[in-house]
Amino acid sequence: MKKKSTLIEQMLEDYKKETNGEFEVVKTDDPLIRLFNDNQIGSHWLKANGYDKKEYHEYVEESEKFRLKYDADARYYNEVLGDPVVALRGDTVFSIYTSYKEMLRRATGKTYHKCNNPFAELISKRNDPGYKEVNDFFTEFVELYLTSGNFMLLPHREMNVARYQCSQDRIDKSLYECFPGGKLAKYFGMNEETQMENIKNWVLSQKLEFMFENNTIEKEKIIPINKTNPYACFGEMTDKELRDYINFAVKFIKFRQET
């Protein structure tokens, strides 16, 4: 029986066909290189269409269509729900690049900013000293990254950018900021009572209650991933705390897939 292709493999094959071979996809069984290829799609699409020289409002409709086809979270929800408006609220529970970039900086002394599209270089350095150790450590997380266990629907699309700005997409800090008084609370209603009701409903609907002690959805019951240094940004974590965070992400995604 032929093995069913993963979501990321489907996206890469679809985009390669769409560009008539203009976009180079490195054939590999390495999940990290597949992810780097996937990350290149957006930059290639922007340049190929001249959108890299335009303001976002000038191509927003085309960008939304692109997301539904080539952003894994949006594509997943569009296929499952058949509702493109709802699907555009898709996001990942655990993002990967900020933590990966920080760990790679410590191992190699070099910082790779995603906006500069460094992925071809990262592919070429996949097994270089420093790079290989970090890449091998991230392999299991990468394999799970673009799977249903790491996807969630946000209550509003605008929360996506705001979430990164206040938490670097760390799920524990994101949840902390959702409660009344937090930087994401406005996405759950105009007053505290409404916010609390909507937060609880959202947490349960997205299977995130396991981030709370005894599944009690209260701000004070959030379980910080790094208990000795709660809610620290990745640059302020120790090497061990960074590794612990990624190991937790792997376990959580697996557990969430099974529930």
C-alpha positions in Angstrom: 0.0 0.0 0.0 1.3 3.4 -1.0 2.2 5.6 2.0 -0.1 8.6 2.4 1.8 11.8 2.0 1.9 14.2 4.9 0.4 17.7 4.8 3.8 19.3 4.3 4.7 16.9 1.5 1.4 17.7 -0.2 2.0 21.4 0.0 5.5 21.1 -1.4 4.3 19.0 -4.3 1.4 21.3 -5.0 3.6 24.4 -5.1 6.2 22.8 -7.3 3.6 22.0 -9.9 2.1 25.4 -9.7 5.4 27.1 -10.4 6.3 24.7 -13.3 9.5 23.7 -11.7 10.7 27.3 -11.0 10.6 26.5 -7.2 13.3 24.0 -6.3 12.2 21.4 -3.8 15.0 19.2 -2.3 13.8 15.6 -2.3 14.6 14.2 1.1 13.3 12.1 3.9 14.8 14.6 6.4 11.8 16.3 8.1 13.9 19.4 8.9 14.9 19.9 5.2 11.2 19.5 4.2 10.3 22.2 6.7 13.0 24.5 5.4 11.7 23.9 1.9 8.2 24.8 3.1 9.4 28.0 4.7 10.9 29.1 1.4 7.5 28.9 -0.4 6.2 32.1 1.1 9.3 34.1 0.1 9.3 32.7 -3.4 5.6 33.4 -3.8 6.0 37.0 -2.7 8.9 37.7 -5.1 7.4 35.7 -8.0 4.3 37.9 -7.9 6.0 41.2 -7.0 4.2 41.4 -3.7 7.5 41.9 -1.8 7.5 45.4 -3.2 3.9 46.2 -2.3 2.0 47.0 0.9 0.0 44.1 2.4 -3.4 45.8 1.9 -2.6 45.7 -1.9 -2.6 41.9 -2.1 -4.5 40.8 1.0 -7.1 38.8 -0.9 -4.4 36.8 -2.8 -2.5 36.3 0.5 -5.6 34.7 2.1 -6.0 32.4 -0.9 -2.3 31.5 -0.6 -2.6 30.8 3.2 -5.5 28.4 2.6 -3.2 26.4 0.2 0.2 26.7 1.7 0.0 27.5 5.4 -0.5 24.2 7.0 -2.7 25.3 9.9 -5.1 27.2 7.6 -5.1 24.4 4.9 -5.7 21.7 7.6 -8.8 23.5 9.0 -10.1 24.4 5.5 -10.0 20.7 4.5 -11.5 19.5 7.8 -14.2 22.2 8.2 -14.7 23.4 4.6 -15.0 26.9 5.9 -12.2 29.2 4.6 -13.1 32.1 6.9 -12.8 30.0 10.0 -9.7 28.2 8.6 -7.8 31.5 8.4 -8.0 31.6 12.2 -5.7 28.6 12.3 -2.4 28.7 14.3 0.2 26.4 15.8 0.1 25.7 19.5 3.9 25.5 19.6 5.8 27.6 17.1 9.3 26.4 16.2 11.5 29.0 14.6 12.2 31.4 17.5 13.3 28.6 19.8 15.2 27.0 17.0 16.9 30.2 16.0 18.0 30.9 19.6 19.4 27.4 20.1 21.3 27.6 16.8 22.7 31.0 17.7 24.2 29.5 20.9 25.6 26.6 19.0 27.1 28.4 16.0 27.3 32.1 17.0 25.1 33.1 14.0 21.6 34.5 14.0 19.2 33.6 11.2 16.3 36.0 10.8 13.3 34.3 9.1 12.5 37.5 7.2 15.8 37.1 5.3 14.8 33.7 4.0 17.9 31.8 5.3 16.5 28.4 4.6 18.7 27.5 1.6 21.7 28.1 3.7 20.3 26.2 6.6 19.7 23.2 4.3 23.3 23.4 3.0 24.6 23.5 6.6 22.3 20.8 7.8 25.2 18.5 9.0 27.9 21.1 9.8 29.3 21.1 13.3 27.0 23.0 15.7 24.1 22.8 13.2 23.9 19.1 13.2 23.6 18.8 17.0 20.7 21.4 17.1 19.0 19.9 14.0 19.1 16.4 15.4 17.7 17.6 18.7 14.8 19.3 16.9 14.0 16.4 14.5 11.1 14.9 16.5 9.5 18.3 17.1 9.8 19.0 13.4 8.1 15.7 12.5 5.1 16.7 14.7 5.1 20.4 14.0 2.7 20.5 11.1 0.3 17.9 12.3 -3.2 18.2 13.8 -1.8 17.8 17.4 -0.1 21.2 17.0 -2.9 23.1 15.4 -5.6 25.3 17.1 -8.2 27.8 16.0 -7.8 31.3 17.5 -11.0 33.2 18.5 -9.9 36.0 16.1 -7.4 36.2 13.2 -5.9 39.4 14.6 -4.8 37.4 17.7 -2.1 35.7 15.7 0.3 38.6 15.4 -0.6 39.9 18.9 0.1 36.5 20.4 3.7 36.5 19.1 4.3 40.1 20.1 3.4 39.4 23.8 4.6 35.8 24.1 6.8 34.6 21.2 4.0 32.1 20.7 4.8 30.2 23.9 1.5 28.6 24.8 1.8 29.0 28.5 2.5 32.7 28.3 -0.2 33.0 25.6 -2.8 31.6 27.9 -1.6 33.9 30.7 -2.2 36.9 28.5 -5.7 35.7 27.5 -7.2 36.3 31.0 -8.7 39.6 32.1 -6.1 42.3 32.2 -3.8 40.4 29.8 -2.7 41.7 26.4 -4.9 39.1 24.6 -8.0 39.4 26.7 -9.7 41.8 24.3 -10.1 38.9 21.8 -12.5 37.2 24.3 -15.0 40.0 25.0 -15.5 43.4 26.4 -15.8 42.7 30.1 -14.3 40.2 32.6 -17.3 38.0 32.9 -17.6 37.5 29.2 -13.8 37.1 28.8 -13.7 34.3 31.5 -16.6 32.4 29.9 -15.2 32.6 26.4 -11.7 31.7 27.6 -12.9 28.6 29.3 -15.0 27.6 26.2 -12.1 28.2 23.9 -9.6 26.3 26.0 -11.9 23.3 26.1 -12.7 23.4 22.4 -9.0 23.5 21.5 -7.9 20.8 24.0 -5.7 23.0 26.0 -7.0 22.3 29.5 -4.0 20.1 30.2 -2.0 23.4 30.6 -3.9 24.0 33.9 -3.6 22.3 37.3 -6.4 19.7 37.6 -7.8 21.1 34.3 -9.0 24.1 36.3 -9.1 26.9 33.8 -8.0 29.9 35.9 -5.1 32.2 35.4 -3.5 31.1 38.7 -3.7 27.5 37.7 -1.7 27.8 34.5 1.2 25.3 34.5 4.3 27.2 33.2 6.5 25.0 31.1 9.7 26.2 32.8 8.6 26.2 36.4 11.9 27.7 37.8 11.9 30.5 35.2 8.2 30.9 34.2 7.2 32.8 31.1 10.7 33.8 30.2 11.4 34.6 26.6 13.6 32.1 24.7 16.7 34.4 24.9 16.4 34.5 28.7 16.2 30.7 29.1 19.1 28.5 30.0 20.2 25.8 27.6 18.5 23.3 29.8 15.3 25.3 29.9 15.3 25.6 26.1 15.6 21.8 25.8 13.0 21.2 28.4 10.6 23.5 26.5 11.0 21.6 23.2 10.8 18.2 25.0 7.5 19.4 26.6 6.2 20.5 23.2 6.8 17.0 21.7 5.0 15.3 24.6 2.1 17.7 24.6 1.5 17.4 20.8 1.6 13.7 21.1 -0.8 13.7 24.0 -3.1 16.1 22.4 -3.3 13.9 19.2 -4.5 11.0 21.3 -7.2 12.9 23.3 
